[in-house]
Amino acid sequence: MTAHNLLLEAFAELGDVRWWWQLAAIGACLLIAWLIAHTLGKHFPRKEAVGEKSIALRRVLFPLFVLILLLIGKSVFARWLPVALINLVIPLALALLLIRGASEILRYAFTPSGLINLVEKTVTWIVLIGLALHLSGVHHEVLNALDELGINIGKQRISLLLVLEGVASMIVSVVIALWISRLIESRVMHADTFDINSRIVLSKVTRALLILVGVLIALPLAGIDITFLSFFGGALGVGLGFGLQKIASNYISGFIILLDRSVRIGDIIAVDNKFGEITQINNRYTVLKGLDGTEALIPNETLITSIVVNHSFTTRQVRVNLPLQISYDSPLEQAMGILCEVAAANPRVLRDPGPEAFLREFSDNGLMLELVIWISDPEEGQISLRSALNLEIWRRFQAAGIEIPYPRRDVRVLTADGPAVSGAQAR
């Protein structure tokens, strides 16, 4: 039965009691589907949040149950009554399910953006156009016309219809693979039994395998012989050996970093004159957020081939040295005690190991002291800490009469007849 016959038969019996029975059955299916979706929706949040993604189950449940109930109603009514009106409504329910399902899968599989909104609208229009062609009865003619537009390549004929089917199956397979990988990733990333690096590796490998499986499934569905992949694999190998060598190196280095756990997300490192916290480890690069808020994209190969100073590899405790000088006339023990007291009063300074003050050397202008403290939050930087400590030390030294010296020179003016007649000090 063609779609054209569906339209004619659906409205040919308008006013007949059998037509009203079908309409009543359709209304009952809509009501029951709404009740089921509403009841099940109470057991789910309106949006099942996973990380920053969400999928609205309630929007998909209603058209799904409408379609199921219509198919059941069709099989029951077909024994006694015509089901032309039900046959007309089934494609409408299927179209609504496809539009809502595709919209939610796209929103979940990809980061929301203007491009994703454009893709959603495109999918909606494609489904509506397909529905209109089906209901108007011209879809067979359109498909035949697309199939006639083609060329022969060897023993295989490639038509426009085959290309469109291939592209559609490829896109659908990859999107579904990404959607499934995000579902798996959301579970893996919340599994506390694995460390963060193992979870990232498992998520990336799962996504790559699912995309590969999706492509291998889509190609035969489109009528494309996958034996050409052997040739493509050889060409890809040559490309990796030349133009894509750096990209491949960074990609492999990313997996090595994740597997050997030399650096992890949250570590404080210094590499290539960059210092900061690792916020992301991606396939090609690692994001290093500096203390000034800037983010440096470090190629993964650099982290493998360069010397990396990891300030939090085994512990996040970092030593901070604060040198200063007092005059020879100042009380040394009191000054060292003030240094330890000021450091101990700062909330960022650790109590174990606690602050210590040392007499480092005797210099020309005074006694060189050094305050040694330990902190556990190197990602917060040291400028504000040093400023706060220096300011409080200055206040305490002023109150105690402890002098911080500066370079001085004694100048004596000698006369021809005797000793100096005047003296002066110069900085």
VENVEN-V770019 format. One record per residue. N is the residue number from 1. RES is the residue in one small letter. D_FIRST is the distance of its C-alpha to the first C-alpha in whole Angstrom. Layout:
<<N & RES & D_FIRST> <N & RES & D_FIRST>>
This chain:
<<1 & m & 0> <2 & t & 4> <3 & a & 7> <4 & h & 8> <5 & n & 6> <6 & l & 7> <7 & l & 11> <8 & l & 11> <9 & e & 10> <10 & a & 12> <11 & f & 15> <12 & a & 15> <13 & e & 17> <14 & l & 19> <15 & g & 22> <16 & d & 21> <17 & v & 23> <18 & r & 19> <19 & w & 18> <20 & w & 22> <21 & w & 21> <22 & q & 18> <23 & l & 20> <24 & a & 23> <25 & a & 21> <26 & i & 20> <27 & g & 24> <28 & a & 25> <29 & c & 23> <30 & l & 25> <31 & l & 28> <32 & i & 28> <33 & a & 27> <34 & w & 30> <35 & l & 32> <36 & i & 32> <37 & a & 32> <38 & h & 35> <39 & t & 37> <40 & l & 36> <41 & g & 37> <42 & k & 40> <43 & h & 41> <44 & f & 40> <45 & p & 42> <46 & r & 40> <47 & k & 40> <48 & e & 41> <49 & a & 44> <50 & v & 45> <51 & g & 47> <52 & e & 46> <53 & k & 43> <54 & s & 40> <55 & i & 37> <56 & a & 36> <57 & l & 34> <58 & r & 33> <59 & r & 31> <60 & v & 29> <61 & l & 29> <62 & f & 27> <63 & p & 24> <64 & l & 24> <65 & f & 25> <66 & v & 22> <67 & l & 19> <68 & i & 21> <69 & l & 21> <70 & l & 18> <71 & l & 16> <72 & i & 19> <73 & g & 18> <74 & k & 15> <75 & s & 16> <76 & v & 19> <77 & f & 17> <78 & a & 14> <79 & r & 17> <80 & w & 18> <81 & l & 16> <82 & p & 13> <83 & v & 12> <84 & a & 10> <85 & l & 13> <86 & i & 13> <87 & n & 10> <88 & l & 11> <89 & v & 15> <90 & i & 14> <91 & p & 14> <92 & l & 17> <93 & a & 19> <94 & l & 18> <95 & a & 19> <96 & l & 22> <97 & l & 23> <98 & l & 23> <99 & i & 25> <100 & r & 28> <101 & g & 28> <102 & a & 28> <103 & s & 31> <104 & e & 33> <105 & i & 33> <106 & l & 34> <107 & r & 37> <108 & y & 38> <109 & a & 38> <110 & f & 40> <111 & t & 42> <112 & p & 41> <113 & s & 42> <114 & g & 41> <115 & l & 39> <116 & i & 37> <117 & n & 36> <118 & l & 35> <119 & v & 33> <120 & e & 31> <121 & k & 31> <122 & t & 29> <123 & v & 27> <124 & t & 26> <125 & w & 25> <126 & i & 23> <127 & v & 21> <128 & l & 21> <129 & i & 20> <130 & g & 17> <131 & l & 16> <132 & a & 16> <133 & l & 15> <134 & h & 11> <135 & l & 12> <136 & s & 13> <137 & g & 10> <138 & v & 13> <139 & h & 13> <140 & h & 12> <141 & e & 15> <142 & v & 17> <143 & l & 17> <144 & n & 18> <145 & a & 20> <146 & l & 22> <147 & d & 22> <148 & e & 24> <149 & l & 26> <150 & g & 29> <151 & i & 32> <152 & n & 33> <153 & i & 36> <154 & g & 37> <155 & k & 34> <156 & q & 32> <157 & r & 30> <158 & i & 29> <159 & s & 27> <160 & l & 26> <161 & l & 23> <162 & l & 25> <163 & v & 28> <164 & l & 25> <165 & e & 24> <166 & g & 27> <167 & v & 29> <168 & a & 26> <169 & s & 26> <170 & m & 30> <171 & i & 30> <172 & v & 28> <173 & s & 30> <174 & v & 34> <175 & v & 33> <176 & i & 32> <177 & a & 35> <178 & l & 37> <179 & w & 36> <180 & i & 37> <181 & s & 40> <182 & r & 41> <183 & l & 40> <184 & i & 42> <185 & e & 45> <186 & s & 45> <187 & r & 46> <188 & v & 48> <189 & m & 50> <190 & h & 51> <191 & a & 52> <192 & d & 56> <193 & t & 57> <194 & f & 56> <195 & d & 58> <196 & i & 57> <197 & n & 57> <198 & s & 55> <199 & r & 52> <200 & i & 52> <201 & v & 52> <202 & l & 49> <203 & s & 47> <204 & k & 47> <205 & v & 47> <206 & t & 44> <207 & r & 42> <208 & a & 43> <209 & l & 42> <210 & l & 38> <211 & i & 38> <212 & l & 39> <213 & v & 36> <214 & g & 34> <215 & v & 34> <216 & l & 34> <217 & i & 31> <218 & a & 29> <219 & l & 31> <220 & p & 29> <221 & l & 26> <222 & a & 26> <223 & g & 27> <224 & i & 31> <225 & d & 33> <226 & i & 36> <227 & t & 39> <228 & f & 40> <229 & l & 41> <230 & s & 44> <231 & f & 45> <232 & f & 44> <233 & g & 46> <234 & g & 49> <235 & a & 49> <236 & l & 48> <237 & g & 51> <238 & v & 53> <239 & g & 52> <240 & l & 54> <241 & g & 57> <242 & f & 57> <243 & g & 56> <244 & l & 54> <245 & q & 57> <246 & k & 58> <247 & i & 55> <248 & a & 54> <249 & s & 58> <250 & n & 57> <251 & y & 54> <252 & i & 56> <253 & s & 59> <254 & g & 57> <255 & f & 56> <256 & i & 59> <257 & i & 60> <258 & l & 58> <259 & l & 59> <260 & d & 63> <261 & r & 63> <262 & s & 65> <263 & v & 64> <264 & r & 62> <265 & i & 60> <266 & g & 63> <267 & d & 66> <268 & i & 68> <269 & i & 69> <270 & a & 71> <271 & v & 70> <272 & d & 71> <273 & n & 73> <274 & k & 70> <275 & f & 70> <276 & g & 68> <277 & e & 65> <278 & i & 62> <279 & t & 59> <280 & q & 56> <281 & i & 56> <282 & n & 53> <283 & n & 52> <284 & r & 54> <285 & y & 57> <286 & t & 59> <287 & v & 59> <288 & l & 63> <289 & k & 64> <290 & g & 67> <291 & l & 70> <292 & d & 69> <293 & g & 66> <294 & t & 65> <295 & e & 62> <296 & a & 63> <297 & l & 60> <298 & i & 62> <299 & p & 60> <300 & n & 60> <301 & e & 62> <302 & t & 65> <303 & l & 65> <304 & i & 65> <305 & t & 68> <306 & s & 70> <307 & i & 72> <308 & v & 71> <309 & v & 73> <310 & n & 71> <311 & h & 73> <312 & s & 71> <313 & f & 70> <314 & t & 72> <315 & t & 73> <316 & r & 73> <317 & q & 76> <318 & v & 78> <319 & r & 82> <320 & v & 83> <321 & n & 86> <322 & l & 88> <323 & p & 92> <324 & l & 94> <325 & q & 98> <326 & i & 101> <327 & s & 105> <328 & y & 107> <329 & d & 109> <330 & s & 106> <331 & p & 106> <332 & l & 104> <333 & e & 103> <334 & q & 102> <335 & a & 100> <336 & m & 98> <337 & g & 97> <338 & i & 96> <339 & l & 93> <340 & c & 92> <341 & e & 92> <342 & v & 90> <343 & a & 87> <344 & a & 87> <345 & a & 87> <346 & n & 83> <347 & p & 80> <348 & r & 79> <349 & v & 82> <350 & l & 81> <351 & r & 84> <352 & d & 83> <353 & p & 85> <354 & g & 87> <355 & p & 88> <356 & e & 91> <357 & a & 94> <358 & f & 96> <359 & l & 99> <360 & r & 98> <361 & e & 101> <362 & f & 104> <363 & s & 103> <364 & d & 106> <365 & n & 105> <366 & g & 104> <367 & l & 102> <368 & m & 99> <369 & l & 97> <370 & e & 93> <371 & l & 91> <372 & v & 88> <373 & i & 85> <374 & w & 82> <375 & i & 78> <376 & s & 75> <377 & d & 73> <378 & p & 73> <379 & e & 70> <380 & e & 72> <381 & g & 74> <382 & q & 78> <383 & i & 79> <384 & s & 79> <385 & l & 81> <386 & r & 84> <387 & s & 84> <388 & a & 84> <389 & l & 87> <390 & n & 89> <391 & l & 89> <392 & e & 90> <393 & i & 93> <394 & w & 94> <395 & r & 95> <396 & r & 96> <397 & f & 98> <398 & q & 100> <399 & a & 100> <400 & a & 102> <401 & g & 104> <402 & i & 103> <403 & e & 103> <404 & i & 100> <405 & p & 102> <406 & y & 102> <407 & p & 104> <408 & r & 107> <409 & r & 110> <410 & d & 114> <411 & v & 116> <412 & r & 120> <413 & v & 122> <414 & l & 125> <415 & t & 128> <416 & a & 131> <417 & d & 134> <418 & g & 132> <419 & p & 128> <420 & a & 125> <421 & v & 126> <422 & s & 123> <423 & g & 119> <424 & a & 116> <425 & q & 112> <426 & a & 109> <427 & r & 106>>
